[in-house]
């Protein structure tokens, strides 16, 4: 059975799959859903809901209720549109982006206006389309860093995928107006701590700092400003879950030893920025998994066949296909997922 802290965190993270939540409500509760990899982000919703479908999640995205934007740690997340003004006011930071632009040879005092003008009135554009509109001012990753710079000025977010490729769109075209960032810093900090604790408690300022990318002193100030939140009811938080790579349950705290035995760390974090999808049993990572199309392959850390996974795998496959399919579960020895 899970211990008390794991139980509370699983419940705070909605991994007990409470009924009735739509995609927008789920994102609002979680505050931000990491989404640099869209397929993984969609599977994060699935791990937390027995009824959400890909179509319903994408409908919330296309209707602009949830927005893909640069958020905590400068990483792409799904964020509820109502939370963009105060959350991005705290987490936006263009210092690293300006440095990367300089490395790409993209310089000038007009860069935010340059990319804003290139996006405005055009609807979602792929990187190639945007590069053409920039007429040589930026190429390749320089284009992406330019959009990130515009995002830090409230001028750009990401639109829906086109042919599996990301698109970029002027915020005024997508949301009706540029993002007007919250100017009351303390108010934003208090909201950050309250909302972070709602989806992560028990947690510490060190955890908030690691999750948000803010300095530890700022995270401590946020905790001081926040009213205490009641603990989550963890009575139904056990069971098995297949969570995706980059899942919030793995990345939401500074210390992962509570859920991942150090012996298996490299099987989940093999290096090179790679994170593998995880098998959870009562909140503990007991293996990794992968998929190819709708086929799901489990790689438990131990040699024994993992119990209770048939229904969970069937649920993943039904989510991916849009309709229930016959079970297809394959076991692969954990050594196949180990780092060399």
C-alpha positions in Angstrom: 0.0 0.0 0.0 1.2 3.5 -0.6 2.5 5.6 2.2 0.7 8.7 3.4 2.8 11.2 1.4 2.6 9.3 -1.8 -1.1 8.8 -1.4 -1.7 12.5 -0.8 0.4 13.4 -3.8 -1.3 10.9 -6.1 -4.7 12.4 -5.1 -3.5 16.0 -5.5 -2.3 14.9 -9.0 -5.7 13.4 -9.8 -4.2 10.0 -10.3 -7.1 8.5 -8.4 -9.1 9.5 -11.6 -12.0 11.6 -10.1 -15.0 11.5 -12.3 -16.5 14.4 -14.2 -13.4 16.6 -14.9 -13.1 17.9 -18.4 -9.7 18.9 -19.9 -9.9 22.6 -18.9 -10.8 21.8 -15.3 -8.0 19.3 -15.1 -5.4 21.8 -16.4 -6.8 24.5 -14.1 -6.4 22.1 -11.1 -2.9 20.9 -12.1 -1.9 24.5 -12.9 0.3 23.4 -15.9 0.7 20.1 -17.8 4.1 19.7 -19.4 3.6 19.6 -23.1 6.9 19.9 -25.0 5.9 16.4 -26.4 2.2 16.6 -27.2 1.5 12.8 -27.4 2.9 12.5 -23.8 0.8 15.4 -22.7 -2.3 13.7 -24.0 -1.5 10.5 -22.1 -1.1 12.6 -18.9 -4.8 13.5 -19.2 -5.6 9.8 -19.8 -3.8 8.7 -16.7 -6.1 11.0 -14.7 -9.4 10.4 -16.3 -11.4 7.3 -17.3 -13.6 9.3 -19.8 -11.6 12.0 -21.5 -10.8 11.2 -25.1 -8.1 12.7 -27.4 -10.9 14.5 -29.3 -12.2 16.2 -26.2 -8.7 17.3 -25.1 -7.9 18.7 -28.5 -11.3 20.4 -28.6 -10.3 22.3 -25.4 -7.1 23.2 -27.0 -8.6 24.3 -30.3 -11.3 26.3 -28.5 -8.5 28.2 -26.7 -9.6 27.1 -23.2 -6.2 25.5 -22.7 -3.2 27.1 -24.3 0.2 25.6 -25.2 2.8 28.1 -24.0 6.2 28.5 -22.5 5.6 28.2 -18.8 7.5 26.9 -15.7 11.2 26.4 -16.3 10.8 27.9 -19.7 9.3 24.6 -20.9 6.2 24.2 -23.0 3.1 23.4 -21.0 -0.7 23.4 -21.4 -2.0 26.2 -19.2 -5.6 27.4 -18.7 -6.1 30.7 -20.5 -7.3 32.4 -17.3 -4.0 31.5 -15.6 -1.6 32.9 -18.3 -1.4 36.5 -17.1 -0.2 35.8 -13.6 1.7 32.5 -14.1 3.7 33.7 -17.1 4.3 37.0 -15.3 6.3 35.0 -12.7 8.0 32.4 -14.9 8.9 34.3 -18.1 12.5 35.1 -18.5 14.1 36.2 -21.8 17.7 36.2 -20.6 18.5 32.7 -21.9 16.5 33.2 -25.0 18.4 36.4 -25.9 21.7 34.5 -25.4 20.5 31.7 -27.6 19.4 34.1 -30.3 22.8 35.8 -30.2 24.4 32.3 -30.7 22.2 31.8 -33.7 23.3 35.2 -35.1 19.9 36.8 -34.5 20.4 40.3 -33.0 18.8 43.7 -33.0 16.7 46.0 -30.9 13.6 45.2 -32.9 13.3 41.5 -32.3 10.0 41.4 -30.3 8.4 43.7 -32.9 10.0 41.8 -35.7 8.5 38.4 -34.7 5.2 40.0 -33.6 4.7 41.6 -37.0 5.6 38.4 -38.8 2.9 36.5 -36.8 0.2 39.1 -36.6 -2.9 38.3 -38.7 -1.4 35.2 -40.2 -3.0 32.5 -38.1 -0.9 29.5 -36.9 2.3 29.2 -38.9 4.8 26.3 -38.9 8.5 27.1 -38.4 9.1 26.9 -42.1 6.3 29.3 -42.9 7.5 31.7 -40.3 11.1 31.5 -41.5 9.9 32.5 -45.0 8.1 35.5 -43.5 11.2 36.6 -41.6 13.1 36.9 -44.9 16.5 35.8 -43.7 16.5 37.5 -40.2 16.3 34.1 -38.5 16.6 30.4 -39.5 16.1 27.0 -37.9 16.1 27.1 -34.2 16.6 30.9 -34.3 13.0 31.1 -35.4 11.8 29.1 -32.4 13.8 31.3 -30.0 12.4 34.4 -31.6 8.9 33.1 -31.0 9.8 32.3 -27.4 11.0 35.9 -27.0 7.7 37.2 -28.4 5.9 34.9 -25.9 7.8 36.5 -23.0 6.4 39.8 -24.2 2.9 38.4 -24.3 2.8 38.3 -28.1 2.9 34.6 -29.0 1.7 31.2 -28.1 1.6 27.8 -29.8 -1.3 26.8 -32.0 -2.5 23.3 -32.9 -0.2 20.8 -34.7 -0.2 20.8 -38.4 0.9 17.5 -39.9 2.5 16.7 -36.6 4.5 19.9 -36.6 4.2 22.7 -34.0 2.7 26.0 -35.1 3.1 29.5 -33.7 0.4 32.2 -33.5 0.1 35.8 -32.4 -1.6 35.9 -29.1 -4.1 38.6 -30.2 -5.1 36.4 -33.1 -5.5 33.3 -30.9 -6.9 34.8 -27.7 -8.3 38.1 -28.8 -5.6 40.3 -27.2 -1.9 40.1 -26.2 -1.4 38.7 -22.7 -1.6 41.5 -20.1 0.7 40.2 -17.4 -0.3 40.5 -13.7 1.5 43.5 -12.2 1.0 42.7 -8.5 4.0 40.5 -7.9 2.9 39.4 -4.4 -0.6 38.6 -5.5 0.9 36.4 -8.3 3.3 34.7 -5.8 0.5 33.9 -3.4 -1.6 32.4 -6.2 1.3 30.3 -7.4 1.9 28.8 -3.9 -1.8 28.1 -3.3 -2.3 26.5 -6.7 1.0 24.6 -6.6 0.1 23.1 -3.2 -3.4 22.2 -4.4 -1.9 19.9 -7.0 1.4 18.9 -5.2 1.0 18.9 -1.4 2.8 17.7 0.6 5.5 19.9 -0.8 8.2 22.4 0.3 9.5 25.7 -1.1 12.4 23.7 -2.5 9.9 21.6 -4.5 8.2 24.8 -5.8 11.5 26.3 -6.8 12.5 23.1 -8.8 9.1 23.0 -10.5 8.7 26.6 -11.4 12.3 27.5 -12.1 12.1 30.4 -9.6 14.9 31.1 -7.1 14.5 29.4 -3.8 14.1 32.7 -1.9 11.2 33.6 -4.2 9.5 30.2 -3.6 9.9 30.7 0.1 8.3 34.1 -0.2 5.4 32.6 -2.1 4.8 30.0 0.7 4.8 32.8 3.2 2.2 34.8 1.2 -0.1 31.8 0.7 -2.9 30.8 2.9 -2.6 27.1 4.1 -4.5 24.6 2.0 -6.3 21.6 3.5 -4.6 18.2 2.7 -6.1 16.1 -0.1 -8.2 13.1 0.8 -5.9 10.3 -0.1 -8.2 7.4 0.6 -8.6 6.2 -2.9 -5.2 6.9 -4.4 -3.7 3.5 -4.8 -3.7 1.1 -7.8 -1.8 0.9 -11.1 -1.3 3.6 -13.7 0.7 4.0 -16.9 2.0 7.5 -16.8 3.8 9.1 -19.8 7.3 10.5 -20.1 7.5 14.0 -18.5 4.6 13.3 -16.3 4.0 15.9 -13.5 4.0 13.1 -10.9 7.7 12.5 -11.8 8.8 16.1 -12.4 6.7 18.0 -9.8 9.0 17.8 -6.9 12.8 18.3 -6.2 13.3 14.9 -4.7 12.1 11.7 -6.5 13.5 9.1 -4.0 10.1 8.6 -2.5 8.8 7.2 -5.8 11.9 5.9 -7.6 14.5 3.5 -6.2 18.0 4.8 -6.9 18.8 1.4 -8.4 16.4 2.1 -11.3 17.0 5.8 -11.8 18.9 5.3 -15.1 16.1 3.1 -16.4 13.8 6.1 -16.2 16.4 8.8 -16.8 18.9 7.3 -19.3 20.5 10.6 -20.1 20.5 13.0 -23.1 17.3 14.6 -21.9 15.3 11.4 -22.4 12.6 10.4 -19.9 10.8 7.1 -20.2 7.1 6.5 -19.5 6.6 5.0 -16.1 4.6 2.1 -14.5 3.1 3.2 -11.2 2.0 0.8 -8.4 0.5 2.6 -5.4 2.5 5.6 -6.4 5.9 3.9 -6.7 7.6 3.5 -10.1 7.9 -0.2 -10.8 9.0 -0.2 -14.4 8.8 1.6 -17.7 6.7 1.1 -20.8 6.6 2.0 -24.4 4.1 2.0 -27.3 4.3 1.6 -31.0 1.0 2.6 -32.5 -1.6 1.0 -30.2 0.7 -1.8 -29.0 1.9 -1.4 -25.5 5.1 -3.0 -24.1 5.7 -3.2 -20.4 9.2 -3.4 -18.9 8.9 -4.0 -15.2 12.0 -3.6 -13.1 11.5 -7.1 -11.5 11.3 -10.3 -13.5 7.9 -11.3 -12.2 4.9 -10.6 -14.4 3.3 -7.4 -13.1 -0.2 -8.0 -11.7 -3.3 -5.9 -12.6 -2.1 -4.3 -15.8 -4.5 -5.8 -18.3 -7.2 -3.3 -17.7 -4.8 -0.3 -17.6 -3.1 -1.4 -20.9 -6.5 -1.9 -22.5 -7.5 1.6 -21.4 -4.4 3.1 -22.9 -5.1 1.3 -26.2 -8.7 2.4 -26.2 -7.6 6.0 -25.6 -5.1 5.9 -28.5 -7.5 4.2 -30.9 -10.7 6.0 -29.9 -12.5 2.7 -29.3 -11.9 -0.4 -27.2 -9.7 -3.0 -28.8 -8.6 -6.5 -27.8 -5.9 -6.5 -25.2 -2.3 -6.6 -26.4 0.2 -6.7 -23.6 3.8 -7.7 -24.1 6.5 -7.9 -21.4 10.0 -7.0 -22.1 12.9 -7.7 -19.7 13.9 -4.6 -17.7 17.4 -5.0 -19.1 16.1 -3.9 -22.5 15.3 -0.5 -21.0 18.5 -0.2 -18.9 21.2 2.3 -19.8 24.4 0.7 -21.1 
